[in-house]
Amino acid sequence: MRKNKIASAVLGLSLAMLLVGCKDRIVVNFTYEPSEPKVGQTVQFTSLADGGETFDWTFQNEATSSVYRSTAQNPSHMFTSPGNYVVTLRVDSNDHFVHSKQLYVYDSIPHIARDKQTVHYYENVKFSTVAYNPYSRDITCQWFFSGNARRTDGGVLRDTVITLEDGTQATFYVAYDAEPEVYFSKMGEDSVRLRMTIGTTEYPTTQIKSDVFQVQDTATRSLLMAREGGKILRQRIFENGVDALETTAIDAGAHPYNLVSVGEELYVFDAGSHVDELADWEADTSGDGSIRVVDLNTDGVETVITNRGTSAYFGFYNGYADAEGVYWTDRNDYVYRVPHGSRNLTFEWLGTGNQATYPYYVADASAVEGMPAGISGGIYAYNGTYYWAKGGEGRGLYRFKSQDGTVTTLNNAAILTNYAIRAFVYDRNNNIIYFAGTSTDGESGLWKSDLDGLNTQLVDAADLTAGAITGITLDHTAGRVLWAYHNPNDPTASGVKQMNLLRSAVEAPGEVTYFNKEQGILGIALDNVQKLGL
């Protein structure tokens, strides 16, 4: 008998659960009035659910996450703060019978909004007004920014004096747009004020709450610059400008003619203290140059190779690095290469006629057909081909291949033979060579040409008899070429310059501007590891 009662109870419970499970789906929806509620107004919510016995409402402020709840079928609610809210109706405590809507609660007076919750240094931010204007009356705005604000469209923020709430006066920079877009050139606390009219109603700055915020730092890439006899400098690059110059703890070396960045590494090619030609160059032992590699994540430094104990002639006058190897030239005659990842090597001189047996030997000038005597003006390697420039008494850029010390000069290997070249870069994206040099006509500065040495044009005239351009780098992210001009006789002309990259060799060069006016800069390179300020 007891077993039958238990069975009946279980059967009854199962039937009840089945009936609940088969309950018709309730379609949930609701409306509210007024459709554009203001702070302090009573808003009536009306359930449109086609059934249900219990009703659970939540009113959540998106900015603060605070929640108000009601169990009335058709509740009314007064919002005490402006902003976005999510209103949710849940019927019969069933997660399948839920509907949510987002609504905006307007302030009774206008207030300031912006398109980014966090304002970052040198980053665009757009300001706008949130105002109750159901009849679409005419609106005028007058925005007051600090002197740290700059328009993103290059326009001018007009300075004006306004009276603050405490009766004092201050100078602000004014915009009249409905939605001005600006960036901020300093970190720290900043603010924006607004004066506004809607129709004939005026809202002064004392009535509209100021927007006060912190301009925060943001990680970004940098330009690295080697100061002669000093440290590596770093200047961070933003979409709308550059940061103040920072001096790192990394030694640049005595004559760091080249900096080359590869991935997250920076190679510093230092020719050493003595760079003038020596009559007893083979017997000389004053070499103190080096190639060093910097970890751009940690700024840790390791040595790739030095020429200590050998001649200063074998300093690392020009260099290049890629994922395969590190390449360099001495003052005049030789090109060398060590595998990528090499560390703590010491250069060896085996003597004239024997250097081709040196494990790191690539080529000497006498093995490249047509190459004249003169100072090395740069080295570059790509897809098995070497590009070796000559300056001083030598002229031109020479292309060749080298395999196990055997040099093969390419057809039409010599280009730009009317130019004594001191430095160059090859823009593979656009097939253009940018080079620093002096022509047979005596013109000097930064030039461009195509890969055949044609369509040559002077980009920026500069006196290379007194000064030098040794560092040139390409910034494909921003679409520009940068170069460092160092002239101790004319400091006002010295500095890192820039120009938009050319898209073809026949395109006319654009405007040349200064990236900065730093003096004594030789090698430069880009650091694409994003960093915060020091």
LINHU-V414882 format. One record per residue. RES is the residue in three letters. PHI is phi in whole degrees, 0 to 359 (NA if undefined). OMEGA is omega in radians with two decimals (none if undefined). D_FIRST is the distance of its C-alpha to the first C-alpha in Angstrom with 1 decimal. Layout:
# LINHU-V414882
<<RES;PHI;OMEGA;D_FIRST> <RES;PHI;OMEGA;D_FIRST>>
This chain:
# LINHU-V414882
<<MET;NA;-3.13;0.0> <ARG;297;-3.14;3.8> <LYS;297;3.13;5.4> <ASN;294;3.11;5.3> <LYS;295;3.13;6.6> <ILE;297;3.14;9.0> <ALA;298;3.13;10.0> <SER;296;-3.14;10.8> <ALA;295;3.13;12.7> <VAL;297;3.13;14.6> <LEU;297;3.14;15.5> <GLY;297;3.14;16.8> <LEU;296;3.13;18.8> <SER;296;3.12;20.2> <LEU;295;3.13;21.3> <ALA;296;3.13;22.9> <MET;296;3.13;24.8> <LEU;296;-3.14;25.9> <LEU;294;3.09;27.2> <VAL;296;-3.13;29.1> <GLY;297;-3.12;30.4> <CYS;268;-3.11;31.7> <LYS;302;-3.13;33.4> <ASP;299;3.13;37.0> <ARG;291;3.10;39.6> <ILE;265;3.08;41.7> <VAL;274;-3.03;45.4> <VAL;254;3.03;46.9> <ASN;199;3.09;50.5> <PHE;201;3.06;52.7> <THR;235;3.05;56.3> <TYR;212;3.12;58.5> <GLU;222;-0.01;61.7> <PRO;286;-3.06;64.5> <SER;286;3.08;64.6> <GLU;236;-3.03;67.0> <PRO;290;3.07;65.8> <LYS;248;3.05;68.1> <VAL;302;3.11;67.5> <GLY;93;3.10;66.8> <GLN;277;3.01;65.8> <THR;275;-3.10;62.4> <VAL;253;-3.12;60.6> <GLN;264;3.10;58.1> <PHE;254;-3.09;55.2> <THR;234;3.11;53.2> <SER;287;3.04;50.0> <LEU;249;-3.13;50.1> <ALA;297;-3.11;46.4> <ASP;270;3.14;44.9> <GLY;150;3.10;41.7> <GLY;106;-3.13;39.9> <GLU;244;3.10;38.7> <THR;237;-3.05;40.0> <PHE;224;3.14;43.4> <ASP;242;-3.14;44.7> <TRP;249;2.98;48.5> <THR;232;3.11;50.5> <PHE;238;-3.02;54.3> <GLN;251;3.04;55.7> <ASN;281;-3.06;59.4> <GLU;295;-3.09;60.2> <ALA;286;-3.05;63.1> <THR;254;-3.09;61.3> <SER;66;3.09;57.6> <SER;291;-3.02;56.9> <VAL;229;2.96;54.0> <TYR;247;-3.09;53.4> <ARG;237;3.05;49.9> <SER;214;3.08;48.8> <THR;249;3.09;45.6> <ALA;288;3.12;47.4> <GLN;292;-3.13;47.1> <ASN;228;-3.02;50.9> <PRO;280;2.93;52.4> <SER;245;-3.08;56.1> <HIS;212;3.08;57.6> <MET;251;3.13;61.0> <PHE;274;-3.07;62.2> <THR;258;3.13;64.4> <SER;224;3.08;65.7> <PRO;285;3.06;67.2> <GLY;131;-3.14;66.0> <ASN;276;3.09;63.2> <TYR;230;2.99;59.7> <VAL;248;3.13;56.4> <VAL;253;-3.07;54.2> <THR;232;3.04;50.6> <LEU;247;3.13;47.9> <ARG;237;-3.04;44.2> <VAL;257;3.07;41.8> <ASP;56;3.09;38.1> <SER;54;-3.08;38.4> <ASN;250;-3.11;38.3> <ASP;294;3.09;40.8> <HIS;271;-3.10;41.2> <PHE;248;-3.03;42.3> <VAL;226;3.03;45.5> <HIS;215;-3.14;49.2> <SER;234;3.03;52.2> <LYS;222;3.05;55.9> <GLN;255;3.09;58.9> <LEU;225;3.11;61.5> <TYR;249;3.10;64.7> <VAL;259;-3.11;65.6> <TYR;277;3.02;69.3> <ASP;283;3.09;71.3> <SER;287;2.97;73.3> <ILE;237;-3.11;76.3> <PRO;298;2.97;76.9> <HIS;218;-3.01;75.9> <ILE;268;3.04;76.8> <ALA;235;3.04;74.5> <ARG;219;-3.02;75.2> <ASP;276;3.09;73.7> <LYS;228;3.12;73.0> <GLN;291;3.11;71.0> <THR;253;3.13;73.1> <VAL;264;-3.13;76.8> <HIS;252;3.09;78.5> <TYR;307;3.08;82.1> <TYR;62;-3.13;84.2> <GLU;255;-3.14;81.1> <ASN;297;3.05;81.2> <VAL;218;-3.10;79.3> <LYS;253;3.10;79.3> <PHE;257;3.12;79.2> <SER;212;3.13;78.2> <THR;252;2.96;77.5> <VAL;244;-3.03;74.3> <ALA;218;3.10;75.4> <TYR;278;-3.05;74.1> <ASN;215;-3.03;76.3> <PRO;295;-3.10;74.5> <TYR;257;3.05;77.8> <SER;53;3.08;79.2> <ARG;289;3.12;82.3> <ASP;297;-3.11;84.9> <ILE;237;2.96;84.2> <THR;234;-3.11;86.8> <CYS;231;3.01;86.0> <GLN;226;-3.06;88.1> <TRP;261;-3.13;86.6> <PHE;240;-3.13;88.0> <PHE;249;3.02;87.6> <SER;283;3.11;89.0> <GLY;292;3.11;91.8> <ASN;275;-3.08;89.3> <ALA;272;3.09;88.0> <ARG;225;3.09;89.5> <ARG;289;3.13;89.0> <THR;283;-3.13;87.4> <ASP;270;3.13;89.7> <GLY;82;3.13;92.8> <GLY;289;-3.06;93.7> <VAL;256;2.94;95.0> <LEU;271;-3.06;93.2> <ARG;283;-3.14;95.9> <ASP;279;3.13;96.5> <THR;208;3.14;96.6> <VAL;256;3.08;96.6> <ILE;234;3.11;93.8> <THR;266;-3.12;93.2> <LEU;276;-3.06;90.0> <GLU;299;-3.12;87.9> <ASP;274;3.10;89.8> <GLY;91;3.10;93.1> <THR;281;3.14;94.3> <GLN;248;3.13;95.4> <ALA;211;3.11;94.5> <THR;271;3.07;95.2> <PHE;234;-3.14;92.4> <TYR;248;-2.81;92.3> <VAL;250;2.98;91.4> <ALA;233;-3.09;89.7> <TYR;243;3.12;89.4> <ASP;289;3.01;86.8> <ALA;290;-3.12;83.5> <GLU;222;-3.13;81.8> <PRO;291;3.08;84.2> <GLU;244;-3.06;83.4> <VAL;222;2.92;84.8> <TYR;225;-3.06;84.5> <PHE;241;-3.00;85.3> <SER;264;3.07;87.9> <LYS;221;3.08;86.9> <MET;272;3.14;83.8> <GLY;113;-3.09;82.5> <GLU;290;3.08;81.7> <ASP;216;-3.11;83.0> <SER;204;3.09;82.4> <VAL;227;3.09;82.9> <ARG;242;-3.07;83.9> <LEU;220;2.94;83.9> <ARG;241;-2.95;85.9> <MET;212;2.97;84.7> <THR;235;3.02;85.4> <ILE;237;-3.01;83.1> <GLY;65;3.11;85.2> <THR;255;-3.12;87.4> <THR;270;-3.14;85.0> <GLU;258;3.08;86.1> <TYR;237;-3.10;83.9> <PRO;283;3.13;86.1> <THR;297;3.11;85.2> <THR;288;-3.10;84.6> <GLN;260;3.14;81.7> <ILE;271;-3.09;80.1> <LYS;294;3.10;78.4> <SER;295;3.05;80.1> <ASP;265;-3.11;78.1> <VAL;251;-3.04;78.5> <PHE;207;3.06;77.3> <GLN;258;3.01;78.1> <VAL;277;-2.99;79.9> <GLN;259;3.10;78.3> <ASP;292;3.06;79.7> <THR;217;-3.13;78.5> <ALA;287;-3.13;79.0> <THR;205;-3.14;81.6> <ARG;279;-3.01;84.1> <SER;218;2.87;87.6> <LEU;260;3.09;91.2> <LEU;257;-3.06;92.6> <MET;224;3.14;96.3> <ALA;261;3.09;98.5> <ARG;274;-3.12;101.2> <GLU;306;3.11;104.3> <GLY;71;-3.07;104.5> <GLY;232;-3.08;101.4> <LYS;248;2.97;97.7> <ILE;283;3.10;95.3> <LEU;259;3.13;94.6> <ARG;230;3.08;91.4> <GLN;228;-3.06;91.1> <ARG;287;-3.06;87.7> <ILE;247;3.09;87.6> <PHE;241;3.13;85.5> <GLU;302;-3.03;85.3> <ASN;250;-3.13;87.5> <GLY;164;-3.12;89.8> <VAL;231;3.12;90.3> <ASP;279;3.01;89.6> <ALA;294;-3.11;92.2> <LEU;292;3.10;93.7> <GLU;241;3.07;92.1> <THR;263;3.13;93.9> <THR;277;3.08;91.7> <ALA;270;-3.04;92.4> <ILE;272;3.09;93.2> <ASP;292;3.10;96.9> <ALA;276;-3.07;98.5> <GLY;103;-3.07;101.4> <ALA;289;3.13;105.1> <HIS;224;-3.12;105.3> <PRO;278;-3.04;101.8> <TYR;293;-3.10;103.0> <ASN;229;2.86;99.7> <LEU;242;3.12;96.0> <VAL;223;3.10;93.5> <SER;259;3.11;89.7> <VAL;226;-3.11;87.4> <GLY;61;-3.11;83.7> <GLU;253;3.11;83.0> <GLU;235;3.05;86.3> <LEU;239;3.09;89.8> <TYR;257;3.14;92.9> <VAL;250;-3.14;96.0> <PHE;257;-3.09;99.3> <ASP;250;3.14;101.9> <ALA;288;3.14;105.5> <GLY;99;-3.03;106.4> <SER;287;-3.02;109.2> <HIS;249;-3.08;112.1> <VAL;239;3.10;112.1> <ASP;281;-3.13;115.9> <GLU;292;-3.11;117.6> <LEU;247;3.14;119.0> <ALA;292;-3.12;122.1> <ASP;257;-2.97;120.9> <TRP;300;-3.12;117.3> <GLU;287;-3.10;116.8> <ALA;274;-3.10;117.9> <ASP;297;3.11;116.2> <THR;231;-3.05;113.3> <SER;269;-3.11;112.3> <GLY;297;3.07;109.2> <ASP;216;3.10;106.2> <GLY;279;-3.14;104.1> <SER;196;2.86;100.5> <ILE;247;3.14;97.5> <ARG;237;-3.13;94.5> <VAL;239;-3.10;90.9> <VAL;249;3.00;88.8> <ASP;283;-3.03;85.0> <LEU;287;3.05;84.4> <ASN;277;-3.03;81.0> <THR;243;-3.01;82.3> <ASP;66;3.03;86.1> <GLY;289;-3.04;86.5> <VAL;240;3.01;89.7> <GLU;231;3.13;90.6> <THR;266;3.03;93.9> <VAL;272;-3.11;94.3> <ILE;200;3.04;97.9> <THR;232;3.02;101.1> <ASN;244;3.13;104.8> <ARG;296;-3.10;105.9> <GLY;90;3.05;108.8> <THR;246;-3.06;110.0> <SER;289;3.01;112.1> <ALA;298;3.09;111.1> <TYR;303;-3.09;111.9> <PHE;268;3.00;108.6> <GLY;297;-3.02;106.6> <PHE;263;-2.97;103.7> <TYR;288;3.12;105.6> <ASN;221;-3.11;103.2> <GLY;210;3.07;99.7> <TYR;206;3.11;96.6> <ALA;216;3.02;93.1> <ASP;216;-3.09;90.2> <ALA;290;-3.11;87.1> <GLU;264;-3.04;89.3> <GLY;196;3.07;92.1> <VAL;240;-3.01;94.5> <TYR;238;3.08;98.0> <TRP;204;3.03;101.2> <THR;240;2.94;105.0> <ASP;277;-3.03;107.7> <ARG;295;-3.01;110.6> <ASN;229;-2.68;112.4> <ASP;244;-2.95;111.8> <TYR;233;2.98;108.4> <VAL;241;-3.14;104.8> <TYR;230;3.11;102.0> <ARG;211;2.96;98.3> <VAL;238;-3.14;95.6> <PRO;296;3.04;92.0> <HIS;301;-3.11;89.4> <GLY;95;3.12;87.9> <SER;295;-3.13;91.1> <ARG;217;2.96;91.7> <ASN;56;3.08;94.5> <LEU;268;3.06;97.2> <THR;236;-3.12;100.9> <PHE;295;3.10;103.4> <GLU;235;3.03;106.1> <TRP;252;-3.07;109.5> <LEU;263;3.10;110.8> <GLY;104;3.12;114.2> <THR;304;-3.12;115.7> <GLY;91;-3.11;115.2> <ASN;248;-2.99;112.3> <GLN;293;3.13;109.7> <ALA;295;3.10;108.3> <THR;271;3.13;106.8> <TYR;293;-3.02;104.9> <PRO;302;-3.06;101.1> <TYR;259;-3.13;100.6> <TYR;290;3.03;103.6> <VAL;246;-3.08;103.1> <ALA;196;2.92;106.6> <ASP;236;-2.99;110.0> <ALA;301;-3.10;112.3> <SER;291;-3.13;114.8> <ALA;273;-3.14;112.2> <VAL;261;-3.03;111.3> <GLU;302;3.06;113.9> <GLY;85;-3.08;115.9> <MET;286;-3.13;114.3> <PRO;275;2.97;117.0> <ALA;290;3.14;117.5> <GLY;144;-3.10;116.0> <ILE;285;3.08;113.1> <SER;295;-3.08;109.6> <GLY;244;3.09;108.0> <GLY;131;3.10;104.4> <ILE;223;-3.13;102.2> <TYR;210;3.14;99.2> <ALA;229;3.10;97.2> <TYR;205;3.03;95.0> <ASN;54;3.07;93.8> <GLY;84;3.14;96.3> <THR;251;3.09;99.3> <TYR;256;3.07;101.1> <TYR;239;-3.05;103.0> <TRP;233;-3.09;105.8> <ALA;261;3.11;107.9> <LYS;235;3.11;111.4> <GLY;228;-3.08;113.1> <GLY;65;3.08;116.3> <GLU;282;3.10;119.1> <GLY;271;-3.12;116.6> <ARG;216;2.98;115.0> <GLY;110;3.08;112.1> <LEU;234;-2.97;108.6> <TYR;239;-3.06;108.3> <ARG;245;-3.10;105.5> <PHE;202;3.01;105.0> <LYS;242;3.12;102.5> <SER;218;3.14;102.5> <GLN;224;-3.14;100.9> <ASP;53;3.08;101.5> <GLY;84;3.10;104.6> <THR;266;-3.05;106.1> <VAL;263;3.08;106.8> <THR;241;3.12;106.9> <THR;279;-3.10;108.5> <LEU;281;3.01;107.0> <ASN;296;-3.11;109.0> <ASN;51;-3.04;110.2> <ALA;290;-3.03;108.8> <ALA;269;3.06;111.1> <ILE;230;3.09;110.3> <LEU;55;-3.08;111.4> <THR;285;3.03;114.6> <ASN;266;-3.04;116.3> <TYR;230;2.94;114.1> <ALA;276;-2.95;114.1> <ILE;261;3.13;110.4> <ARG;257;3.13;108.9> <ALA;197;3.10;105.2> <PHE;202;2.95;103.0> <VAL;225;-3.14;99.4> <TYR;247;3.08;98.1> <ASP;272;-3.09;95.6> <ARG;291;-3.13;93.9> <ASN;294;-3.05;91.8> <ASN;240;3.11;95.0> <ASN;55;3.13;97.5> <ILE;230;3.02;99.8> <ILE;253;2.98;101.7> <TYR;254;-3.10;102.5> <PHE;217;3.05;105.3> <ALA;261;-3.10;107.6> <GLY;188;3.13;111.2> <THR;238;-3.12;114.8> <SER;277;3.08;116.5> <THR;297;3.09;120.0> <ASP;274;3.10;121.1> <GLY;91;3.07;120.0> <GLU;285;-3.12;117.0> <SER;219;-3.14;114.1> <GLY;146;3.09;110.5> <LEU;263;-3.10;107.2> <TRP;237;2.97;107.4> <LYS;224;3.05;105.1> <SER;204;3.00;105.6> <ASP;272;-3.03;103.7> <LEU;287;3.06;103.0> <ASP;262;-3.12;106.4> <GLY;79;-3.12;108.2> <LEU;259;-3.12;109.0> <ASN;54;3.14;108.5> <THR;285;-3.14;109.4> <GLN;210;3.08;109.4> <LEU;285;-3.13;110.0> <VAL;274;-3.09;106.8> <ASP;211;-3.14;108.1> <ALA;291;3.11;111.6> <ALA;206;-3.13;112.0> <ASP;282;-3.13;114.8> <LEU;265;3.03;113.9> <THR;284;3.11;117.3> <ALA;259;-3.08;116.3> <GLY;241;-3.09;112.5> <ALA;205;2.90;109.8> <ILE;244;3.13;106.6> <THR;245;-3.13;104.6> <GLY;254;3.07;101.0> <ILE;226;3.10;99.5> <THR;216;-3.12;95.8> <LEU;249;3.09;93.7> <ASP;246;-3.10;90.8> <HIS;285;3.09;88.9> <THR;294;3.13;86.1> <ALA;268;3.11;88.5> <GLY;71;-3.14;91.0> <ARG;210;3.00;94.1> <VAL;250;-3.14;96.6> <LEU;236;3.10;97.6> <TRP;212;-3.13;100.7> <ALA;255;3.08;102.4> <TYR;252;-3.11;106.1> <HIS;244;3.14;107.8> <ASN;227;-3.11;111.4> <PRO;296;3.13;112.7> <ASN;277;-3.13;115.9> <ASP;218;-3.09;114.0> <PRO;302;-3.11;110.9> <THR;293;3.13;110.4> <ALA;268;-3.10;109.8> <SER;287;3.08;107.4> <GLY;146;3.06;103.7> <VAL;268;-3.11;100.7> <LYS;252;-3.11;101.1> <GLN;209;3.10;98.8> <MET;204;3.07;98.9> <ASN;298;3.09;96.4> <LEU;299;3.06;96.0> <LEU;276;-3.12;98.0> <ARG;267;3.04;96.1> <SER;203;-3.09;99.1> <ALA;290;-3.13;102.5> <VAL;268;3.11;104.3> <GLU;288;3.13;102.4> <ALA;287;3.10;104.6> <PRO;299;3.12;103.5> <GLY;268;-3.09;102.0> <GLU;290;3.05;102.6> <VAL;261;3.10;102.9> <THR;232;3.08;101.5> <TYR;269;2.94;101.0> <PHE;286;2.97;97.6> <ASN;203;-3.10;99.2> <LYS;247;-3.13;102.7> <GLU;290;3.13;102.1> <GLN;257;3.07;105.2> <GLY;78;-3.13;105.5> <ILE;272;3.10;102.5> <LEU;250;-3.13;102.9> <GLY;278;3.07;99.7> <ILE;222;3.10;96.7> <ALA;200;3.10;93.2> <LEU;265;3.02;89.8> <ASP;254;-3.09;86.9> <ASN;269;3.00;83.8> <VAL;279;-3.00;81.4> <GLN;289;-3.03;80.3> <LYS;226;2.93;81.1> <LEU;278;3.13;80.9> <GLY;292;3.13;84.1> <LEU;290;none;85.5>>
